[in-house]
Amino acid sequence: MTQLQHRIILHAYVTEKSMDEMERQNKLEFVVDRRANRAEIRRAVEETYQCKVAKVTTKTVISGKIATVRFAKGFSAEDIGSRAGVF
């Protein structure tokens, strides 16, 4: 399963807006495989970072697919972001 997780989640997506969402709304953004659906993204994030995901939304842009992940209460996006390499 580990190989699948690394194929789904490519890397964290960091912008000023995503940093603001991380602080205010407990969200992180990731660049993900274009073929991945929301359920696969949720499972990959939960297994990779040992957390609970409340909601996943996706958007497709020219450079790829970006998933916005909102974490459940009790899990800090800032802590998970530090493990994901945002800082």
FILUM-548826 format. One record per atom (N, C-alpha, C, O): atom name; x, y, z. Coordinates in nm, 4 decimals. Atoms other than C-alpha are relative to their C-alpha. Layout:
N
SITE / CA / X / Y / Z
...
//
This chain:
87
SITE / N / 0.0817 / -0.1197 / 0.0000
SITE / CA / 0.0000 / 0.0000 / 0.0000
SITE / C / 0.0860 / 0.1259 / 0.0000
SITE / O / 0.0426 / 0.2298 / -0.0499
SITE / N / -0.0864 / -0.1172 / -0.0084
SITE / CA / 0.2918 / 0.2357 / 0.0627
SITE / C / 0.0324 / 0.0547 / -0.1378
SITE / O / 0.0343 / 0.1764 / -0.1567
SITE / N / -0.0309 / -0.0455 / 0.1341
SITE / CA / 0.3805 / 0.2488 / -0.3057
SITE / C / -0.1183 / 0.0736 / -0.0605
SITE / O / -0.1003 / 0.1734 / -0.1304
SITE / N / 0.1197 / -0.0644 / 0.0512
SITE / CA / 0.0228 / 0.3389 / -0.3914
SITE / C / -0.0147 / 0.1400 / 0.0579
SITE / O / -0.0497 / 0.2333 / -0.0143
SITE / N / 0.0112 / -0.1309 / -0.0642
SITE / CA / 0.0234 / 0.6257 / -0.1392
SITE / C / 0.0943 / 0.0997 / -0.0642
SITE / O / 0.0576 / 0.2153 / -0.0852
SITE / N / -0.0975 / -0.0913 / 0.0589
SITE / CA / 0.3361 / 0.7734 / -0.2935
SITE / C / -0.0331 / 0.0327 / -0.1454
SITE / O / 0.0104 / 0.1350 / -0.1983
SITE / N / 0.0426 / -0.0312 / 0.1363
SITE / CA / 0.1842 / 0.7509 / -0.6383
SITE / C / -0.1192 / 0.0944 / -0.0002
SITE / O / -0.1378 / 0.1686 / -0.0967
SITE / N / 0.1172 / -0.0872 / -0.0062
SITE / CA / -0.1334 / 0.9321 / -0.5272
SITE / C / 0.0403 / 0.1392 / 0.0455
SITE / O / 0.0099 / 0.2373 / -0.0224
SITE / N / -0.0429 / -0.1296 / -0.0533
SITE / CA / 0.0180 / 1.2116 / -0.3143
SITE / C / 0.1386 / 0.0294 / -0.0544
SITE / O / 0.2351 / -0.0385 / -0.0191
SITE / N / -0.1290 / -0.0321 / 0.0585
SITE / CA / 0.2962 / 1.3738 / -0.5128
SITE / C / 0.0816 / 0.0918 / 0.0910
SITE / O / 0.1971 / 0.0620 / 0.1216
SITE / N / -0.0669 / -0.0900 / -0.0931
SITE / CA / 0.3848 / 1.6675 / -0.2849
SITE / C / -0.0988 / 0.1037 / 0.0506
SITE / O / -0.2083 / 0.1189 / -0.0037
SITE / N / 0.0845 / -0.1065 / -0.0556
SITE / CA / 0.2415 / 1.9494 / -0.0732
SITE / C / 0.0006 / 0.1189 / -0.0960
SITE / O / 0.1001 / 0.1453 / -0.1635
SITE / N / 0.0150 / -0.1169 / 0.0861
SITE / CA / 0.1153 / 2.2558 / -0.2602
SITE / C / -0.0063 / 0.1219 / 0.0910
SITE / O / -0.1017 / 0.1380 / 0.1670
SITE / N / -0.0120 / -0.1112 / -0.0941
SITE / CA / 0.2229 / 2.5752 / -0.0826
SITE / C / -0.0128 / 0.1329 / -0.0739
SITE / O / 0.0662 / 0.1646 / -0.1628
SITE / N / 0.0183 / -0.1366 / 0.0473
SITE / CA / 0.0901 / 2.9217 / -0.1643
SITE / C / -0.0403 / 0.0848 / 0.1206
SITE / O / -0.0608 / 0.0319 / 0.2298
SITE / N / 0.0447 / -0.0854 / -0.1108
SITE / CA / -0.0059 / 3.2206 / 0.0479
SITE / C / -0.1410 / -0.0384 / 0.0432
SITE / O / -0.1717 / -0.0420 / 0.1624
SITE / N / 0.1373 / 0.0377 / -0.0312
SITE / CA / -0.3695 / 3.1160 / 0.0247
SITE / C / -0.0040 / -0.1325 / 0.0766
SITE / O / -0.0794 / -0.1462 / 0.1729
SITE / N / 0.0012 / 0.1291 / -0.0691
SITE / CA / -0.2942 / 2.7572 / 0.1281
SITE / C / 0.0550 / 0.0131 / 0.1418
SITE / O / 0.0083 / -0.0563 / 0.2321
SITE / N / -0.0525 / -0.0226 / -0.1352
SITE / CA / -0.0889 / 2.8799 / 0.4264
SITE / C / -0.1069 / 0.0640 / 0.0887
SITE / O / -0.1182 / 0.0299 / 0.2065
SITE / N / 0.1085 / -0.0640 / -0.0742
SITE / CA / -0.3822 / 3.0999 / 0.5339
SITE / C / -0.1077 / -0.1030 / 0.0356
SITE / O / -0.1583 / -0.1037 / 0.1478
SITE / N / 0.0990 / 0.1041 / -0.0269
SITE / CA / -0.6241 / 2.8055 / 0.5006
SITE / C / 0.0499 / -0.0974 / 0.1054
SITE / O / -0.0288 / -0.1489 / 0.1848
SITE / N / -0.0556 / 0.0915 / -0.0986
SITE / CA / -0.3887 / 2.5911 / 0.7059
SITE / C / -0.0193 / 0.0569 / 0.1404
SITE / O / -0.0543 / -0.0168 / 0.2326
SITE / N / 0.0124 / -0.0626 / -0.1315
SITE / CA / -0.3981 / 2.8389 / 0.9946
SITE / C / -0.1447 / 0.0192 / 0.0417
SITE / O / -0.1794 / -0.0072 / 0.1569
SITE / N / 0.1372 / -0.0374 / -0.0347
SITE / CA / -0.7649 / 2.9407 / 0.9802
SITE / C / -0.1012 / -0.1138 / -0.0101
SITE / O / -0.1936 / -0.1219 / 0.0709
SITE / N / 0.1040 / 0.0998 / 0.0267
SITE / CA / -0.9533 / 2.6387 / 0.8441
SITE / C / 0.0471 / -0.1439 / 0.0147
SITE / O / -0.0276 / -0.2361 / -0.0182
SITE / N / -0.0537 / 0.1338 / -0.0231
SITE / CA / -0.7299 / 2.3392 / 0.9308
SITE / C / 0.0037 / -0.0823 / -0.1290
SITE / O / -0.0368 / -0.1986 / -0.1304
SITE / N / -0.0064 / 0.0643 / 0.1308
SITE / CA / -0.6704 / 2.2545 / 0.5615
SITE / C / 0.1433 / -0.0015 / -0.0525
SITE / O / 0.2234 / 0.0860 / -0.0197
SITE / N / -0.1256 / 0.0074 / 0.0747
SITE / CA / -0.3706 / 2.1464 / 0.3532
SITE / C / -0.0323 / -0.0320 / -0.1446
SITE / O / -0.1342 / -0.0943 / -0.1743
SITE / N / 0.0174 / 0.0319 / 0.1409
SITE / CA / -0.3322 / 2.1260 / -0.0228
SITE / C / 0.1156 / -0.0874 / -0.0469
SITE / O / 0.2308 / -0.0669 / -0.0087
SITE / N / -0.0987 / 0.0919 / 0.0557
SITE / CA / -0.1510 / 1.8491 / -0.2088
SITE / C / -0.0177 / -0.0090 / -0.1503
SITE / O / -0.1303 / -0.0038 / -0.1999
SITE / N / 0.0064 / 0.0344 / 0.1412
SITE / CA / -0.0652 / 1.7923 / -0.5736
SITE / C / -0.0113 / -0.1521 / -0.0038
SITE / O / 0.0700 / -0.2233 / 0.0552
SITE / N / 0.0276 / 0.1434 / 0.0033
SITE / CA / -0.2056 / 1.4486 / -0.6508
SITE / C / -0.0060 / -0.0495 / -0.1446
SITE / O / -0.0118 / 0.0298 / -0.2386
SITE / N / 0.0118 / 0.0628 / 0.1315
SITE / CA / -0.2220 / 1.2052 / -0.9428
SITE / C / -0.1353 / 0.0370 / -0.0602
SITE / O / -0.2372 / 0.0353 / 0.0089
SITE / N / 0.1242 / -0.0400 / 0.0680
SITE / CA / -0.4821 / 1.3150 / -1.1982
SITE / C / -0.1073 / -0.1079 / 0.0038
SITE / O / -0.2264 / -0.0766 / 0.0026
SITE / N / 0.0959 / 0.1110 / 0.0050
SITE / CA / -0.6449 / 0.9699 / -1.1948
SITE / C / -0.0592 / -0.0339 / 0.1360
SITE / O / -0.1548 / -0.1111 / 0.1432
SITE / N / 0.0458 / 0.0332 / -0.1354
SITE / CA / -0.6954 / 0.9585 / -0.8153
SITE / C / -0.1352 / 0.0654 / 0.0279
SITE / O / -0.1588 / 0.1804 / -0.0093
SITE / N / 0.1283 / -0.0578 / -0.0391
SITE / CA / -1.0476 / 1.0062 / -0.6819
SITE / C / 0.0061 / 0.0418 / 0.1473
SITE / O / 0.1069 / 0.0195 / 0.2144
SITE / N / 0.0002 / -0.0536 / -0.1368
SITE / CA / -1.1478 / 1.1612 / -0.3489
SITE / C / 0.0196 / -0.1087 / 0.1055
SITE / O / 0.0907 / -0.0869 / 0.2036
SITE / N / -0.0127 / 0.1089 / -0.0978
SITE / CA / -1.1760 / 0.8296 / -0.1639
SITE / C / 0.1445 / -0.0496 / 0.0069
SITE / O / 0.1958 / -0.0758 / 0.1157
SITE / N / -0.1398 / 0.0442 / 0.0020
SITE / CA / -0.8270 / 0.7229 / -0.2726
SITE / C / 0.0911 / 0.1038 / 0.0650
SITE / O / 0.1845 / 0.0683 / 0.1370
SITE / N / -0.0799 / -0.1077 / -0.0597
SITE / CA / -0.6826 / 1.0607 / -0.1729
SITE / C / -0.0184 / -0.0014 / 0.1516
SITE / O / 0.0792 / 0.0087 / 0.2259
SITE / N / 0.0284 / 0.0057 / -0.1437
SITE / CA / -0.8535 / 1.0412 / 0.1686
SITE / C / 0.0760 / -0.1151 / 0.0652
SITE / O / 0.1408 / -0.0960 / 0.1681
SITE / N / -0.0662 / 0.1172 / -0.0556
SITE / CA / -0.7186 / 0.6905 / 0.2309
SITE / C / 0.1518 / 0.0188 / 0.0023
SITE / O / 0.2172 / -0.0169 / 0.1003
SITE / N / -0.1452 / -0.0198 / 0.0066
SITE / CA / -0.3662 / 0.7844 / 0.1205
SITE / C / 0.0478 / 0.1000 / 0.1050
SITE / O / 0.1507 / 0.0781 / 0.1690
SITE / N / -0.0387 / -0.1008 / -0.0999
SITE / CA / -0.3538 / 1.0950 / 0.3435
SITE / C / -0.0120 / -0.0577 / 0.1402
SITE / O / 0.0778 / -0.0388 / 0.2222
SITE / N / 0.0195 / 0.0580 / -0.1334
SITE / CA / -0.4949 / 0.9090 / 0.6462
SITE / C / 0.1079 / -0.1020 / 0.0334
SITE / O / 0.1566 / -0.1052 / 0.1464
SITE / N / -0.1005 / 0.1024 / -0.0263
SITE / CA / -0.2486 / 0.6221 / 0.6104
SITE / C / 0.1405 / 0.0571 / 0.0048
SITE / O / 0.2234 / 0.0103 / 0.0828
SITE / N / -0.1336 / -0.0582 / 0.0027
SITE / CA / 0.0539 / 0.8374 / 0.5309
SITE / C / 0.0285 / 0.0813 / 0.1254
SITE / O / 0.1373 / 0.0710 / 0.1821
SITE / N / -0.0231 / -0.0929 / -0.1108
SITE / CA / 0.0088 / 1.0927 / 0.8116
SITE / C / -0.0703 / -0.0406 / 0.1298
SITE / O / -0.0696 / 0.0373 / 0.2251
SITE / N / 0.0679 / 0.0506 / -0.1187
SITE / CA / -0.1900 / 0.8825 / 1.0672
SITE / C / -0.0936 / 0.1056 / 0.0601
SITE / O / -0.0758 / 0.1488 / 0.1740
SITE / N / 0.0940 / -0.1035 / -0.0420
SITE / CA / -0.4762 / 1.1313 / 1.0909
SITE / C / -0.1393 / -0.0361 / -0.0515
SITE / O / -0.1564 / -0.1367 / -0.1204
SITE / N / 0.1363 / 0.0152 / 0.0508
SITE / CA / -0.8509 / 1.1624 / 1.0224
SITE / C / -0.0301 / 0.1178 / -0.0924
SITE / O / -0.0017 / 0.2328 / -0.0587
SITE / N / 0.0356 / -0.1018 / 0.0978
SITE / CA / -0.9730 / 1.3532 / 0.7177
SITE / C / -0.1498 / 0.0246 / 0.0074
SITE / O / -0.2288 / -0.0698 / 0.0033
SITE / N / 0.1419 / -0.0343 / -0.0046
SITE / CA / -1.3043 / 1.5386 / 0.7407
SITE / C / -0.0583 / 0.0141 / -0.1405
SITE / O / -0.1706 / -0.0293 / -0.1659
SITE / N / 0.0538 / -0.0265 / 0.1328
SITE / CA / -1.3390 / 1.6406 / 0.3752
SITE / C / 0.1142 / 0.0148 / -0.1000
SITE / O / 0.2213 / 0.0653 / -0.0663
SITE / N / -0.0961 / -0.0159 / 0.1087
SITE / CA / -1.1523 / 1.6271 / 0.0439
SITE / C / -0.0711 / 0.0657 / -0.1171
SITE / O / -0.1770 / 0.0197 / -0.1597
SITE / N / 0.0497 / -0.0610 / 0.1231
SITE / CA / -1.2157 / 1.8602 / -0.2477
SITE / C / 0.1157 / 0.0025 / -0.0989
SITE / O / 0.2320 / 0.0116 / -0.0595
SITE / N / -0.1043 / 0.0018 / 0.1022
SITE / CA / -1.0280 / 1.8529 / -0.5767
SITE / C / -0.0286 / 0.1049 / -0.1057
SITE / O / -0.1429 / 0.1446 / -0.1284
SITE / N / 0.0132 / -0.0879 / 0.1162
SITE / CA / -0.9623 / 2.0891 / -0.8624
SITE / C / 0.1098 / -0.0370 / -0.0977
SITE / O / 0.2222 / -0.0680 / -0.0582
SITE / N / -0.0959 / 0.0324 / 0.1037
SITE / CA / -0.7901 / 2.0233 / -1.1904
SITE / C / 0.0449 / 0.1293 / -0.0646
SITE / O / -0.0368 / 0.2098 / -0.1093
SITE / N / -0.0600 / -0.1178 / 0.0615
SITE / CA / -0.5539 / 2.2893 / -1.3210
SITE / C / 0.0934 / -0.0470 / -0.1102
SITE / O / 0.1135 / -0.1671 / -0.1282
SITE / N / -0.0866 / 0.0356 / 0.1122
SITE / CA / -0.3175 / 2.2996 / -1.6160
SITE / C / 0.1174 / -0.0859 / 0.0458
SITE / O / 0.1566 / -0.1804 / -0.0227
SITE / N / -0.1188 / 0.0719 / -0.0467
SITE / CA / -0.0258 / 2.1751 / -1.4080
SITE / C / -0.0316 / -0.1343 / 0.0658
SITE / O / 0.0607 / -0.2114 / 0.0920
SITE / N / 0.0348 / 0.1279 / -0.0611
SITE / CA / -0.2173 / 1.8825 / -1.2538
SITE / C / -0.1276 / 0.0087 / 0.0817
SITE / O / -0.2131 / 0.0936 / 0.0565
SITE / N / 0.1183 / 0.0049 / -0.0856
SITE / CA / -0.4753 / 1.7985 / -0.9892
SITE / C / 0.0416 / 0.0373 / 0.1421
SITE / O / 0.1415 / -0.0127 / 0.1939
SITE / N / -0.0301 / -0.0463 / -0.1353
SITE / CA / -0.4812 / 1.9701 / -0.6500
SITE / C / -0.1146 / -0.0404 / 0.0912
SITE / O / -0.2312 / -0.0134 / 0.0626
SITE / N / 0.0982 / 0.0434 / -0.0984
SITE / CA / -0.6588 / 1.8208 / -0.3495
SITE / C / 0.0121 / 0.0878 / 0.1229
SITE / O / 0.1216 / 0.1070 / 0.1757
SITE / N / 0.0054 / -0.0745 / -0.1247
SITE / CA / -0.7650 / 2.0368 / -0.0560
SITE / C / -0.0591 / -0.0931 / 0.1043
SITE / O / -0.1707 / -0.1429 / 0.0890
SITE / N / 0.0381 / 0.0969 / -0.1026
SITE / CA / -0.7862 / 1.8241 / 0.2568
SITE / C / -0.0270 / 0.0738 / 0.1302
SITE / O / 0.0602 / 0.1432 / 0.1826
SITE / N / 0.0335 / -0.0559 / -0.1313
SITE / CA / -0.9689 / 1.9383 / 0.5706
SITE / C / 0.0092 / -0.1119 / 0.1020
SITE / O / -0.0476 / -0.2195 / 0.0835
SITE / N / -0.0218 / 0.1013 / -0.1022
SITE / CA / -0.8656 / 1.7518 / 0.8830
SITE / C / -0.1066 / 0.0083 / 0.1086
SITE / O / -0.1613 / 0.1152 / 0.1355
SITE / N / 0.0986 / 0.0088 / -0.1072
SITE / CA / -1.0993 / 1.6377 / 1.1603
SITE / C / 0.0520 / 0.0710 / 0.1243
SITE / O / 0.1720 / 0.0949 / 0.1383
SITE / N / -0.0390 / -0.0632 / -0.1261
SITE / CA / -1.1005 / 1.8051 / 1.5005
SITE / C / 0.0937 / -0.0932 / 0.0751
SITE / O / 0.0762 / -0.2150 / 0.0756
SITE / N / -0.0985 / 0.0790 / -0.0727
SITE / CA / -0.8096 / 1.6926 / 1.7111
SITE / C / 0.1274 / -0.0236 / -0.0800
SITE / O / 0.2272 / -0.0704 / -0.0251
SITE / N / -0.1178 / 0.0139 / 0.0848
SITE / CA / -0.5667 / 1.6869 / 1.4178
SITE / C / 0.0344 / 0.1370 / -0.0565
SITE / O / -0.0505 / 0.2029 / -0.1165
SITE / N / -0.0433 / -0.1330 / 0.0410
SITE / CA / -0.3656 / 1.9995 / 1.3392
SITE / C / 0.0637 / -0.0039 / -0.1389
SITE / O / 0.1554 / -0.0822 / -0.1635
SITE / N / -0.0575 / -0.0088 / 0.1338
SITE / CA / -0.2934 / 2.0889 / 0.9766
SITE / C / 0.1440 / 0.0497 / 0.0063
SITE / O / 0.2256 / 0.0134 / -0.0785
SITE / N / -0.1367 / -0.0505 / -0.0131
SITE / CA / 0.0195 / 2.2715 / 1.0951
SITE / C / 0.0956 / -0.1136 / 0.0359
SITE / O / 0.2057 / -0.1205 / -0.0187
SITE / N / -0.0847 / 0.1147 / -0.0359
SITE / CA / 0.1596 / 1.9541 / 1.2576
SITE / C / 0.0183 / -0.0932 / -0.1194
SITE / O / 0.1293 / -0.1384 / -0.1472
SITE / N / -0.0074 / 0.0896 / 0.1161
SITE / CA / 0.0769 / 1.7434 / 0.9525
SITE / C / 0.0790 / 0.0677 / -0.1123
SITE / O / 0.1529 / 0.0015 / -0.1851
SITE / N / -0.0768 / -0.0740 / 0.1004
SITE / CA / 0.2169 / 2.0161 / 0.7260
SITE / C / 0.1495 / -0.0054 / 0.0263
SITE / O / 0.2284 / -0.0130 / -0.0678
SITE / N / -0.1424 / 0.0088 / -0.0305
SITE / CA / 0.5487 / 2.0055 / 0.9088
SITE / C / 0.0531 / -0.1386 / -0.0365
SITE / O / 0.1671 / -0.1507 / -0.0814
SITE / N / -0.0410 / 0.1348 / 0.0406
SITE / CA / 0.5622 / 1.6279 / 0.8502
SITE / C / 0.0007 / -0.0160 / -0.1523
SITE / O / 0.0761 / -0.0968 / -0.2065
SITE / N / 0.0096 / 0.0083 / 0.1458
SITE / CA / 0.4686 / 1.6812 / 0.4838
SITE / C / 0.1074 / 0.0839 / -0.0696
SITE / O / 0.1236 / 0.0754 / -0.1913
SITE / N / -0.1073 / -0.0786 / 0.0595
SITE / CA / 0.7564 / 1.9243 / 0.4311
SITE / C / -0.0420 / 0.1399 / -0.0422
SITE / O / 0.0241 / 0.2014 / -0.1258
SITE / N / 0.0456 / -0.1339 / 0.0347
SITE / CA / 0.5602 / 2.2492 / 0.4104
SITE / C / 0.0936 / 0.1058 / 0.0570
SITE / O / 0.1192 / 0.2078 / -0.0068
SITE / N / -0.0868 / -0.0982 / -0.0659
SITE / CA / 0.7912 / 2.4286 / 0.6528
SITE / C / 0.1449 / -0.0321 / -0.0235
SITE / O / 0.2326 / 0.0398 / 0.0244
//
